Amino acid sequence: MRTAYSVETVRAAERALMAQLPQGALMRRAAAGLAAACADLLGRTYGTRVALLVGSGDNGGDALYAGARLARRGAGVTAVLLAPERTHAGGLAALRAAGGRVASAEAADRAVRRADLVMDGIVGIGGKGGLRPEAEALVRAAYAGGGLIVSVDLPSGVDADTGEVHGAAVHADVTVTFGAYKPGLLLDPAREHAGALRLVDIGLHLPAGPDVEALQHADVAWLLPRPQAESDKYRRGVVGVVAGSARYPGAAVLAVAGALHGGAGAVRYVGPAAEAVIARFPETLVSAGPPSKAGRVQAWVVGPGLGDGAEARQALEDVLASDVPVLIDADGLRLLSPETLRARSAGTVLTPHAGEAAVLLGRTRERVESARLVSVRALAEHYGATALLKGSTTAIASAGRAVRVNPTGTPWLATAGSGDVLSGLTGALLAAGLTGYDAASVGAYLHGLAARSLGQAPVTASAVAEALRGVWREVVEG
């Protein structure tokens, strides 16, 4: 599992470690890892040109020490000092001793444009706001030059704790981060700026509870429910689906598809699209309703394509009165009250996209999208539920837990019906006994993986649902 820690936590761990090491040892340790990563990216070091964009913080010192190592291996290293009077003195002395040089103001632009690799050491993890004009101009010169851009610890101009970007920020090809991932490296919009991530272990002792985490294959394989010899449909999990309408019968079909291909032992469908559902999936158990009369289920999914009329409201109230976990999506989200959710004895999962989350939180969609970490935490707290915020980085929050971000997302999932499939899939995992937090995390992971398995071409929600069966096998078998 990838874990990310706040700036405050990382700095506390750094202070504790520095107290046990000779002065400057931790910075040189980080710089050694940074230099090794840059050498690997260059393929060869001797004869290459490296430009260092050096700010006044520790990231500037890391860049200077790393540049000194590359210079000793034959690279032509030029430092551009953005705050000459506050440049890290030890790092600058090491660079000069190794044969590196400092560019004059007149030569800075040319040095950056000609570089095979540009190291971004402008702003550290405590930086706030976008790049200043002088730094932005040099970064644009780096883009124009076409050399690799490697950010030190995180791209300058992004918020390490939240992933927010206010103003101009570096778009790196690679970010080499030290000690631990920072939340902003795993969350859009900052994640888009980070490029490929490389973690350098510098020996930090970090607490057991991270601020943000991302499941990997092995974590998902361990969480996935698998049938045992004595399993029957109820042990595997029966999920009820209340979805679809005369206008949107396809939402019901797709939600049922996600549930069946997501491992449900059985699916009970309640709603007006029974004919369309049975035509596609004859194994579905259908009922005219109300949900409380449909038969035994271990979880409910309610909302996709449901509409907002009196029947939809009654169906949602009926489902929320049950004592099993409930996932609420799409139209169901518009009919919610926080008080009703907080009064439930069983768990609830909300799965809004940014526009729906904006309505639920009473803020703009732009604010939700730019501050995904803050928004998903607010949803979970306000509604007393597990919140899955869909989007460029799908994020899952639950009270007292680290926010989970999904690493398998792809823009191809921005297609009609995709969310309906995710709802059915996650509902099946709830019915199988996973907590809302784990079901939402695993569901998002498998959903993204299914879309990725279809290749870099337009996909449909139906194709994603069908691909889920192969994805299960891939994850379980490693």
C-alpha positions in Angstrom: 0.0 0.0 0.0 1.2 3.5 -0.8 0.9 5.8 2.2 1.2 9.5 2.4 1.8 11.8 5.3 1.2 15.4 6.0 4.0 18.0 5.9 3.8 18.4 9.7 4.2 14.6 10.3 7.1 14.4 7.8 8.9 17.3 9.3 8.5 15.9 12.9 10.0 12.6 11.7 12.9 14.5 10.0 13.6 16.5 13.1 13.7 13.3 15.2 16.1 11.7 12.7 18.4 14.8 12.3 18.9 14.8 16.1 20.6 11.4 15.8 22.7 12.2 12.7 25.7 14.5 12.0 24.7 17.9 10.8 23.7 17.9 7.1 23.8 14.1 6.9 20.0 13.8 6.2 20.1 16.3 3.3 23.1 14.5 1.8 21.3 11.2 2.1 18.3 12.6 0.2 20.6 14.2 -2.4 22.3 10.9 -3.0 18.9 9.3 -3.8 18.0 12.2 -6.0 21.2 12.1 -7.9 20.9 8.3 -8.5 17.4 8.8 -9.8 18.5 11.5 -12.2 21.4 9.5 -13.4 19.1 6.6 -14.1 16.7 8.8 -16.0 19.5 10.3 -18.1 20.8 6.8 -19.0 24.4 8.2 -18.9 25.8 11.0 -16.9 29.1 11.9 -18.5 28.7 14.8 -21.0 25.1 15.6 -20.2 23.8 19.0 -19.3 22.0 19.5 -16.1 20.3 22.7 -14.9 19.3 23.3 -11.3 16.5 25.7 -10.4 17.5 26.5 -6.9 15.2 28.3 -4.4 15.9 29.3 -0.8 14.6 26.3 1.0 15.9 22.8 1.7 14.8 21.6 -1.7 17.3 24.0 -3.2 20.0 22.5 -1.0 18.9 18.9 -2.0 19.2 20.0 -5.7 22.7 21.5 -5.1 24.1 18.5 -3.4 22.6 16.2 -6.0 24.0 18.4 -8.7 27.5 18.1 -7.1 27.2 14.3 -7.3 26.3 14.5 -11.0 29.1 16.9 -11.7 31.6 14.5 -10.2 30.3 11.9 -12.6 31.0 14.1 -15.6 27.8 16.0 -16.1 27.9 19.7 -16.9 25.9 21.2 -14.0 24.7 24.8 -13.9 22.8 26.2 -11.0 20.3 29.1 -11.5 19.9 30.8 -8.1 16.4 32.3 -7.6 17.3 33.8 -4.2 21.2 34.2 -4.2 21.3 35.7 -0.8 19.4 32.8 0.8 20.9 29.9 -1.1 22.0 26.9 0.9 25.6 27.7 1.6 26.8 24.1 2.1 25.1 22.8 -1.1 26.5 25.7 -3.2 30.0 25.1 -1.9 29.7 21.4 -2.7 28.5 22.1 -6.2 31.4 24.5 -6.9 33.9 22.1 -5.5 32.7 19.4 -7.8 33.1 21.6 -10.9 29.6 22.9 -11.2 28.9 26.6 -11.9 26.4 29.3 -11.3 24.7 30.9 -14.2 24.5 34.7 -14.4 21.1 36.3 -14.8 21.8 36.8 -18.5 22.8 33.2 -19.1 20.1 31.5 -17.0 17.5 31.1 -19.7 20.0 29.6 -22.2 21.3 27.2 -19.6 17.8 25.9 -18.8 16.8 25.6 -22.5 19.9 23.6 -23.4 19.7 21.2 -20.4 19.1 17.5 -20.9 17.6 17.5 -17.4 16.2 20.4 -15.3 16.0 19.9 -11.6 13.1 21.8 -9.9 14.3 22.8 -6.4 12.4 26.0 -6.4 10.0 25.6 -3.5 9.8 23.1 -0.6 7.0 21.1 0.9 5.9 24.1 3.0 5.4 26.4 0.0 2.0 28.0 -0.6 0.6 29.6 -3.7 1.9 29.5 -7.3 5.3 30.3 -8.7 6.6 33.8 -8.8 7.0 35.4 -12.2 10.8 34.9 -12.3 10.5 31.2 -11.5 7.6 30.7 -13.9 9.6 32.2 -16.7 12.5 29.8 -16.1 10.1 26.8 -15.9 8.6 27.9 -19.3 12.1 27.9 -20.7 12.6 24.4 -19.4 9.4 23.3 -21.2 10.6 24.9 -24.4 14.0 23.2 -24.2 12.4 19.8 -24.0 14.7 18.3 -21.3 13.5 16.1 -18.6 12.0 18.0 -15.7 12.6 16.3 -12.3 10.9 17.9 -9.2 12.6 17.6 -5.8 10.2 16.2 -3.2 7.2 17.7 -5.0 6.5 20.0 -8.0 7.0 23.6 -7.0 3.7 25.5 -6.8 1.4 22.7 -5.6 0.1 22.2 -2.1 1.8 19.2 -0.5 -1.0 18.5 2.0 -4.1 19.0 -0.1 -3.2 18.6 -3.8 -4.5 22.0 -4.5 -2.9 24.2 -7.1 -3.3 28.0 -6.8 -1.5 29.7 -9.7 1.4 28.5 -11.9 3.1 25.3 -10.9 5.7 23.0 -12.4 4.6 20.1 -14.6 7.3 17.5 -13.9 8.1 14.3 -15.8 9.3 12.7 -12.6 9.0 13.7 -8.9 11.6 12.2 -6.6 10.2 12.5 -3.1 11.9 11.8 0.2 10.9 9.7 3.2 7.2 9.4 2.4 4.7 10.3 -0.2 2.9 13.6 0.5 -0.9 13.6 0.0 -0.7 16.1 -2.8 1.3 13.7 -4.9 -1.6 11.3 -5.0 -4.5 13.7 -5.5 -5.5 15.8 -8.5 -4.9 18.5 -9.6 -1.4 18.2 -8.1 -1.0 14.6 -9.1 -1.2 15.7 -12.8 1.8 17.9 -12.1 3.9 15.2 -10.5 4.5 12.8 -13.4 6.0 9.5 -12.4 6.8 9.1 -8.7 10.0 7.8 -7.1 10.3 7.4 -3.4 13.8 7.7 -1.7 13.9 6.0 1.7 15.9 8.3 4.0 15.2 6.3 7.2 12.2 8.2 8.6 10.2 6.6 11.4 6.6 7.4 10.6 3.4 6.8 12.6 1.2 3.9 11.8 -1.7 6.1 10.6 -1.1 7.9 7.3 -3.2 10.8 6.1 -3.8 9.3 2.7 -3.3 5.9 1.3 -3.7 4.1 -2.1 -4.4 0.4 -2.4 -2.2 -1.8 -4.5 -2.8 -5.2 -6.2 -1.9 -7.2 -3.2 -4.1 -5.2 -0.9 -7.1 -5.6 -3.2 -6.5 -9.3 -3.6 -6.4 -9.8 0.2 -9.7 -7.9 0.6 -11.6 -9.6 -2.3 -14.2 -12.0 -1.0 -13.9 -15.5 -2.5 -16.4 -18.3 -2.4 -15.6 -21.3 -0.1 -16.7 -24.9 -0.5 -19.7 -24.3 1.7 -20.8 -21.1 0.1 -24.3 -20.5 -1.1 -25.8 -17.3 -2.7 -26.5 -15.8 0.7 -23.0 -16.4 2.0 -21.6 -14.8 -1.2 -24.0 -11.9 -0.7 -27.4 -10.9 -2.2 -27.6 -7.3 -3.2 -30.8 -5.4 -3.9 -30.8 -2.8 -6.7 -33.4 -0.1 -6.7 -32.7 1.8 -10.0 -34.0 2.8 -13.4 -37.1 4.5 -14.6 -39.2 4.6 -17.8 -36.8 7.3 -19.0 -33.6 5.6 -17.8 -34.0 1.8 -17.9 -30.4 1.4 -18.9 -29.2 2.6 -15.5 -30.9 -0.4 -13.9 -29.3 -2.8 -16.4 -25.9 -1.4 -15.8 -26.2 -1.4 -12.0 -27.3 -5.0 -12.1 -24.4 -5.9 -14.5 -21.9 -4.3 -12.1 -23.3 -6.3 -9.2 -23.4 -9.7 -11.0 -20.0 -9.3 -12.6 -18.7 -8.0 -9.2 -19.2 -11.3 -7.5 -22.7 -11.1 -6.0 -24.3 -14.4 -5.1 -27.6 -13.0 -6.4 -29.2 -9.7 -7.3 -32.8 -8.7 -6.5 -34.0 -5.9 -8.7 -36.9 -3.6 -7.7 -38.2 -1.0 -10.1 -39.9 -0.3 -13.4 -37.1 -1.6 -15.7 -37.6 -5.3 -14.8 -38.3 -6.3 -18.4 -35.1 -4.8 -19.6 -33.1 -6.3 -16.7 -34.5 -9.8 -17.2 -33.9 -9.6 -21.0 -30.2 -9.0 -20.3 -29.7 -11.0 -17.1 -32.3 -13.7 -16.7 -30.7 -14.8 -13.4 -31.9 -11.6 -11.7 -34.7 -11.9 -9.1 -37.2 -9.1 -9.9 -39.9 -7.5 -7.7 -42.5 -4.8 -8.3 -41.7 -3.4 -4.8 -41.6 -1.9 -2.4 -38.0 -2.8 -1.5 -38.9 -4.0 1.9 -41.1 -6.7 0.3 -38.5 -7.9 -2.3 -36.9 -10.6 -0.1 -33.7 -11.0 1.8 -30.7 -8.9 0.9 -27.4 -8.2 2.6 -27.0 -4.7 1.0 -29.0 -2.2 -1.1 -28.0 0.0 -4.0 -30.4 2.8 -4.7 -30.5 5.8 -7.0 -29.1 5.2 -10.5 -31.7 6.6 -13.0 -34.4 6.6 -10.3 -35.8 10.0 -10.9 -37.1 12.3 -8.1 -40.8 11.6 -8.1 -43.0 10.4 -5.2 -42.2 6.7 -6.0 -38.5 7.4 -6.0 -38.7 9.1 -2.6 -40.8 6.3 -1.1 -38.3 3.7 -2.4 -35.3 5.6 -0.9 -37.1 5.9 2.5 -37.9 2.2 2.4 -34.3 1.3 1.7 -32.9 3.6 4.4 -35.2 2.1 6.9 -33.5 -1.3 6.5 -30.8 -2.6 8.8 -28.3 -3.5 6.1 -25.7 -1.4 4.4 -26.9 1.0 1.7 -25.1 2.6 -1.2 -26.8 5.8 -2.5 -25.9 7.2 -6.0 -27.2 9.6 -8.6 -30.8 10.6 -8.2 -30.9 9.1 -4.7 -28.3 11.7 -3.6 -30.7 14.5 -4.4 -33.3 13.2 -1.9 -31.0 12.9 1.1 -31.1 14.4 4.6 -28.1 14.2 6.8 -30.3 13.5 9.9 -31.8 10.4 8.3 -28.4 9.0 7.4 -26.9 9.7 10.8 -29.8 7.9 12.5 -29.1 4.6 10.6 -27.7 1.7 12.5 -26.1 0.1 9.4 -23.5 1.7 7.2 -24.1 4.0 4.3 -22.0 4.8 1.2 -22.4 7.9 -0.9 -21.0 8.0 -4.4 -21.3 11.5 -5.9 -19.4 13.0 -8.7 -18.2 16.6 -8.3 -21.4 18.3 -9.3 -23.5 16.2 -7.0 -21.0 16.7 -4.2 -21.2 20.4 -4.7 -24.9 20.3 -4.1 -24.5 18.1 -1.0 -22.0 20.4 0.5 -23.4 23.8 -0.7 -20.3 24.9 -2.5 -19.3 25.3 -6.2 -18.2 22.4 -8.4 -15.0 24.2 -9.1 -14.2 24.2 -5.4 -14.9 20.5 -5.0 -12.7 19.6 -8.0 -9.8 21.8 -6.8 -10.0 20.6 -3.2 -10.9 17.0 -3.5 -9.3 15.9 -0.2 -11.1 18.6 1.8 -14.4 17.9 0.0 -14.5 14.1 0.5 -13.7 14.5 4.2 -16.4 17.1 4.5 -19.0 14.7 2.9 -18.1 11.9 5.2 -18.3 14.1 8.3 -21.5 16.0 7.4 -23.5 12.9 6.4 -22.0 10.3 8.9 -21.3 8.0 6.0 -18.5 6.6 3.8 -18.1 9.0 0.9 -16.7 8.0 -2.5 -16.0 11.2 -4.5 -15.8 10.2 -8.2 -13.6 12.1 -10.6 -10.0 12.5 -11.9 -8.8 11.1 -8.6 -11.5 9.0 -6.9 -11.2 9.5 -3.2 -12.9 7.6 -0.3 -13.3 9.0 3.2 -14.7 7.4 6.4 -14.6 8.8 9.9 -11.3 8.1 11.7 -9.6 6.6 8.6 -7.1 7.8 6.1 -8.5 9.0 2.9 -8.0 6.4 0.2 -7.3 7.5 -3.3 -7.7 5.2 -6.3 -4.6 4.7 -8.5 -6.4 2.9 -11.4 -8.6 5.7 -12.6 -8.6 6.6 -16.3 -10.3 9.4 -18.3 -12.0 6.7 -20.4 -14.4 6.1 -17.4 -16.0 9.5 -18.1 -18.8 7.9 -20.1 -22.5 7.5 -19.6 -23.5 4.7 -17.2 -20.0 4.2 -15.8 -21.1 5.3 -12.3 -24.0 2.9 -12.4 -21.6 -0.1 -13.0 -19.5 1.2 -10.1 -22.5 1.4 -7.8 -23.6 -2.2 -8.6 -20.0 -3.5 -8.1 -19.6 -1.7 -4.8 -23.0 -2.9 -3.6 -22.0 -6.5 -4.3 -18.9 -6.1 -2.2 -21.0 -4.6 0.6 -23.3 -7.6 0.4 -20.3 -9.9 0.6 -19.4 -8.4 4.0 -16.8 -5.7 3.3 -17.1 -2.5 5.2 -18.3 0.5 3.3 -14.7 1.9 3.4 -13.2 -1.3 1.9 -16.1 -1.9 -0.5 -15.8 1.6 -2.0 -12.0 1.3 -2.2 -12.0 -2.1 -3.8 -14.9 -1.2 -6.1 -13.1 1.9 -7.4 -9.9 -0.1 -7.9 -11.5 -2.9 -9.9 -13.7 -0.4 -11.9 -10.6 1.5 -13.0 -8.7 -1.7 -13.8 -11.6 -3.0 -15.9 -11.6 0.2 -18.0 -7.8 0.1 -18.4 -8.0 -3.5 -19.5 -9.9 -2.4 -22.6 -7.0 -0.3 -23.9 -6.6 3.3 -24.8 -9.7 3.6 -26.9 -13.3 4.8 -26.3 -15.0 2.4 -23.9 -18.7 1.9 -22.9 -20.1 1.2 -19.5 -21.4 -2.2 -20.7 -17.8 -3.1 -21.8 -16.4 -2.1 -18.5 -19.0 -4.2 -16.7 -18.1 -7.2 -18.9 -14.4 -6.7 -18.3 -14.9 -7.0 -14.5 -14.8 -10.8 -14.7 -11.4 -10.9 -16.2 -10.1 -8.3 -13.7 -11.1 -10.4 -10.8 -9.0 -13.2 -12.1 -6.1 -10.9 -12.8 -6.1 -9.5 -9.2 -6.6 -12.8 -7.4 -3.9 -14.6 -9.4 -1.5 -11.7 -9.1 
